[in-house]
Amino acid sequence: MREGTVSTLTPELRTESRSTPAMSRFAGKKIHFIGIAGCGMAGLARMLLDAGATVTGSDPTPNEQSLDLVKRGAKISRTQLGELLSRDVDLVVRTAAVPDGNPEFLAAKKLNLATIKYAQLLGQIMQERYAIAVSGTHGKTTTTSLISHALLSCDADPSFVIGGTVPQLGGSSRSGGGRSFVVEACEYDRSFHNLHPTVCIITNIEADHLDCYKDLDDIIASFRQFAEKVPANGLILANGQDTNVAKAVKGLPTKVETVAIHSATAAGALDEADWVTVPIAPQNGCHGGIVHYHGKPVATIRLSIPGLHNLYNATLALAACNAAGVNLEQAATALGRFTGVDRRMTPMGSYRGATLVDDYGHHPTEIVATLKALRERYRPSRLICVFQPHQHSRTRTLLDDFATCFNGADLAIIADIYSVRDSEEEKRLTSSKMVVERINAAGSRAIHIATFPQIVEYLKQNAAAGDLILTIGAGNVVDVARELANSAEAGAV
């Protein structure tokens, strides 16, 4: 065992987590990616190039990731007509966004080429690595990023695929020479059932994606099925304060370690959870704590990102780093240097003395946590929250929660709903005006402003020095913050 770690896995798995990957099954194969410029696809393409595969692909919109792949030897077409396909291609990979009627996919089928989806390929690559998969309703991207940053800082040379851009990591994916492979495991459409993790993390479980799940029980069952993918000699790191997570992992043959934040309202957590962080006084809204493993202090974390929820995410990350065999104190120091994921409480500049911050949160629980964290961090005279609801179906099923989640804001400005995968019937059933009515009825203040130009004009007329303006949502609401930050009056007070 390495100095500064505590034993959680069999010696064989702990050794594998630090070693160089064995020869890949993809060495010498020809792999074609439809939609290669996407975050996850580009990351897997890079890993396969490093494993000795010949990589081709297509994407109508080139970006830094696809240009980097070209430099590494990949051939990429800007059309999706199949001109780079041939009968000697061993495998064609497509993203979930590529439909069955896509011309290039149809060309691959006409050539009788083997085809799979991104999540399936991700699962196959995971089988060749010491795979750490981060799942949960909230916190996946940040926790995956924290683990990746810490392992990189501890010279573990990890590979990773993250569902967001992380400036400190140079983007959203990396092909490393070490054995560890950190991935974000999404529950939407049950795609994480394609994965094969050695270490599985479940941050929390709540009702979401009810367009593909029947109800909360169905979601819990899906997470259980994912956890069952972990081998008996692997490890599950589970939220020790979430009853839904407890249901998902109860009775599994794989070792389960629970993670918790100790507080006056969680009496006994220090004894009941395996990993417990006891918070210390926050500094500038950024939390820290002493991490205990089986009741004994093993490290201290002092974060550079705000929010108590991120101290929990960091505790999960430290437990995962321990499983990967790196020094706990060194990993904890690295976690404290992490500066965040793009669109997660990201400073965007200022407008006439008002601070601009943007966030990806689109679930009521995420909105509550973000508002609380920003209050602690900035202590604004007013907090104005510009929210763009994501999907009519999600808005309808979570309407009661949206009614109360803006209590931490002085004013909620609700834009029109960002429609994704919604049927015409769903669009008729729910509107942003309904959200506003429910928020006001619950005692908070909200107004509906349909379009971004109208919101920008309202804020130009009403923002004042000392305000904090938060744009939040999974759509393109960040455009409001950018417009304000780039306007001629941005720096004036």
N, C-alpha and C positions, 0 to 999 in steps of 0.2 A: 504493500500500500504506500502511495506517495505521502510524504510529510504534509500535514495540514489538511488531509482528507479524512472522512469517516467512512467506514465500510457499509455499502448498501447493496452491492451486486456481487456476483460470483467473481473470483479473480480473473477468469477467462474473459468475461465481458469488460471488466475494467481495463485489462491490458489491451484488448482490441480497440477501445475507445481512443487510445493514444497512438496506435500504430499506423503505418502506411497502408492504404487500401490494397487489397490483393488484385490480381489481374481481373479486369472487367469482362463480363460476357459480351459487352458491346465493342470490345477492341476489334478493329478490322471490319466492322459492320457499316453499312451505309444507311443513315437515318435522315429522313426529311421532315421538317417541321412546317406545318401550315399555321401561320401566325407567329413566326419565330421572334418577333420583336417584343412580345409581351414579357412582363417581369419574370414569371415562372418559367416560361418556355425558353427564354434566353439563358436563364440560369442552368437549366438542364442541358441545353445545347452546348454550353461552355464546358460542363462537366464531361459530356460525351466526347468532345474534342480532346480534352485532356486524357481521357481514357483510351484514346487511339481510334475513335470512330471517325468516319467521313461524314460531315454534316452539310446538308443543304437546307434551304428553307425559302419561305415567301412571306412578305408582309408589305402591304401598300404604303405603310407609313414608317420609314426608317427612323431610327433614333440612335442614341449613343450606344445602347446595348447591341443593336444589330451591326453598327459600324465596327464595334470591337470584335464581334464574331467574324466579320470579314477579314479583319487584320489577323485573326487567329487561323484563318484558312477556310472558313465556311463560304459557300456560294449562296447568295440570296437574291431572289427575284422580287421586283416590286409589283408584279402581277400574280394572281392566283389562278393561272390557267394550266399549270402542270408542265411547263417547258423544262423544268429541271428533274422531272420524274422519268424513270426508265425501269425496265424489268429487273435490273439488278439491285434496285433499292430494297433493303431488307425490312424497313419499317417506316410507316408514315404516321406522324403524330399530329393531332389537331387539338386546339383549345376547345373548351365547352361552348365558346361563342361561335365556332364554325359549324354551320348547319349541314345536314345531310345533302342539301342541294348545292353546296359550294362547288364551283367548277373544278377546282383542283382535287377536292375529295372525290368527286365523280370520276376524274381521270385516274386517280389511284385505284379506285374500284375496278375500272375498265381494264387496268393492267394486272388485276388480281393481286395487288400488293397488300401485305398485312397492315392493318390500321388499328390504332388505339388512341385513347384520349390522354390528355396531359396527366390526369391524376393516376392513371394506370401505369404510365411510364415512371412517374415519380415513385410509385410503390415498388416497381422493379429495381430502380436504382437504390432505393432505401435498403433493399435486401442485401446489397453489397457493402453496406456501411453500418457504423454504429449510429443508428438513427434516433434522434430526439424529436418527437412530434408534439407540437403545442396546439391543443384544441381548447374550445370553450366559447361561450357566447360573447364574452368581452375579454379584452386584454391579450388576444393572440399575437397581434403584430408586435406590440411593445415587448411582450415576454420573449418572443422569438428573437427579436433584435437584441435584447439584453443578454441572452445566452450567447448569441453569435459574437457580440462585441467582447464579452468576457473571455470566451474561449480563444478568440483571436489575440486578445491582450495577454493571455497566458501561454502563448506560443503553441496552442494545440492545432493551429492551421486548419480550421474547420471549413467545410462547405456549408452553404445555407441558401435557402429560398424563402424570401419574406414577402408578404403581401402588401408592401409599402416601401417607399424610398427612405433610406437611412443615410444621411450625409456622411456620418462618421465611418460607415462601412463602404462608401463609394457606390451606393445604389441599393439594389434589392436582392442581389444574388452573388454568389462567389463559388468558385471551384478551388478548393484547398487540397493540399497534399496529405492532410491528416485523415484519420479514420472517421471522425465525427461529422455527421450531416444533420443540420438543424432545419426543420421545415415547419411551416405554418399549416395546420391541418384544418380545413374548412368543412363544416358540417352541412353546408347548403347542398341539397340534392344528394346527400349522403356520400359525397365524393371522398371523404376521409376513410371510407370503408375499403378503398383501394390501397391504403398505405400499410406498411409493415414496420412499425416502430419497435426499437429495443427499449426506449424510455418513452412513455406516454404521459403528457401533462394535460390535466383538465382544470382550467382556471375557474370555471363556474358554469352553471347550466340554467338558462331561463327560456321562457317562451319567445321564439323568434322564427323567422322563415316559415310561418304558418301557411305559406302558399305551397309548400312541399311536405309539411308535416301535419298530421291530424290535430295533435294537441301536445301539451307538455309531456304527457306520459310517452308519447311516440318519440319525442326528442330524447328523453332520458334513455329509452330503449336503444336508440340509435347510438348514443354515446357509449352505452354498455357494449354494443356490438363492436365499436371501435376499440374499446379497452381490451376486449377479448383477443384482439390481434397481437397483443404484446405476449412474447413467449414466457413460459413459466419462470425462466431464470432472468427475466427482464425486470422492469420497475415501472410502477404507476405512481405519479406524483399528483395528489388530488387535493382540492380545496377542502380543508377540514372544518369549514364553517358554512358549508352549503349542503342542505339536506338533499337536494336533487343529485348532486355529485355523489353523495353517500349511497343513494339508491343505485346509481349507475355502476358502482364498483363493489357493492356488497357481495361477498362470497366468491369473488374471483380467485383462481388459483395463483395468480401472479402477485408478487409482493406489492403492497400498497403502502406508501408513506404520505401522511397528511401534512398540509401546510396551513398555517394560520397567523393572524396578527393578534397579539395579546392586547386586551383592553379591559377596562372596568366592566364593560357590558358583555365580555366574553370570559367570565370567571371560569377558571379551570382549564383554559386553553393551553396553558403552559405545560400541563400534565397530559392533556388529552390528544394533542397533535404531536407528530414527530418533529416537524420543523416549526418553530415559533419565533417570531420577531417581536421583541418588546420595544415599542417606540420610544425614542428620545426626543427632546425638544426640537421642533422643526426650525430651520433657518431660511428666511425669505420664502416661506411656503413650501420648501423642499424638506421632505421627511427623512428620517434615519432611524436606525434601531439596532439593538443587539440581537443577533440571530442565535437561537439555541437549537441544538439537536439532541433529542431525548433528555431535555432538561439541562444540558450543559452548554455554556456559551462557546461558540466556535468562530464567530466573526462579527464585525460591526460594519453596517452599511450606512453611508451618508450620501443621499442622492443629490443630483444636480437638476432633476426634473420634479415639478410639483405634483402633489396629490398623494394622499395616504394609500389610494388604490395602487399606486406605482411602487410603494414599499412592499406591498403584497406580491406584485409582479416580480420585483427584484428578489424576494425571498424564494419564490418558485425557481427563478433563474439560478440562484446560488445552489439550491438543491440539485438542479440539473447539472451544473458544473461539477459538483461533487461526484455525481454518478459518472461523469466523463473523466474523472481522475485528475482534475487540476487542483492546485493549492487553493483552499478556501479563502485565506486572507488576501491572496493575490487577486482572486476572482471578485471578492467584495470590493476591493479598491477599484478594480476596473468598472464594476457596476456603478460606482459613485461618479465615475468620469463620463458616463453615458449622457449624451445631450438630447436624445429624443429622435422620434420618427417624424418624417414630414407629414403635416396635417394632423399632428397630435399636440394640441396646445402650442402651435407654432407661432412665434411672433412675426407679424407681417409689416410692422412699421407703425406709423402714427398719422393721425389726421387732426390738425389744429389742436394738439395737446391731448387728444384721445388715443389710447393705446389700441392697436388692432391685433387680434389673435384669431387664428383659424384652427378648426378641429374637424375630424372625420366622424365624430360620434353621431349616430342616427337612431339609437335605441334609448328609451327613457332613462334606463339605469346609467348609461354612459353620459347622458346630458347632466344628470344630477351630480355625478362624480366630477365632471369637468367644471361645472359652475362652482362647486365647492372649492376645488383646487385653485381656480383662478381668483376667487375671492381671497383665499389665503395668500396667494403669491403676489397679487398686485394691490389689494385693498383699495379698489376704485371708489370714487364718489358715487358713480352709477355703473351698473353692469347692464349693457344692452345686448340682448342675444338675438341674432338673426338666424332663424332656423329654416332650412329647406327640408320638409318631410321627404322620406325616401320610400317610394312605392305606396300606392293607394291601399293595397292589401295589408301591408305592415301598419300603416296609419290607422286603418279601421280596427284591426285586431288588438292594437295597443292603445286605443283612444283613451281609455280610463287612465292609463299611466301617463300619457302625454298631457292630460289635464292638470297634473300636479307636479310634473318634473321640472317646470320652469320657476318654481318657488324661489330659487336662488338668484333669479334675475329681476332687475327693476322693471324691465320692459322686454317682452318677447315679440319680435317682428316675424310673422310667419309668412313665408313665400309660398307660391303655388307648389304643389307636390311634384317631385321629380319622378316621372313614371318609368318603371322598369318591369317588364314582363306582366304588366297589368292588363286584364281584359277590359273591354268596354263597359261591362257590367260593374266591375270593381271601380272604375273611374266615376261611374254614376253614384255609387254608394257613399263615397267619402270625398270631402273637400277640405282645403285649408281653413275655410270659413268655419267649418264644424270644429276644427281644433281650437281656433280662437275663441269660439263660444264656450267651449268646455273649460279652457284655461281661465277665462274671466269669471265663469260661474264658480270655479274652485277658489277664487279669491286673489289670483294673480292678475297682472295687467298684460294684455296682448292685443295686437292689431294685425290685420291682414293687409299686406302690400304685395300684390301679385308678382310683379316683375323686378328684376335686379336693377334696371335703370331707375325705376320708381323708388326702390329702397335706397339706392345711392343718393338720390336727390333729397329724400327725407332725412337721411343722416347728415348730409351737408348742411341742412337747415337747422338740425336739432342737436348735433353732437357738440360736446363742450369739453374743455380741458379737464382732465381728471377722470373722464369716462373710460370704460373699457368696452370696446365693441367686439363681440365674439361672433364670428360666422361659423356655423356648425351644420354638418350634414354630409351624407355620402355622395351627393351629387356635385354640382359645379358652383355651389354657393361661395366658394373661395374667391370667385370673380368679383364679388362685392368688396371684399377686403383689398384685393389687388387694385381695383378701380380707385378706391379712396387713397391707398398708399401711393399711387402713381399720379394723383391729381396735383394740380399746381399749388393747391392750398395745403398739401400734406404736412409740410413742416411748420406751418404758421401756427401761432397760438393767439 
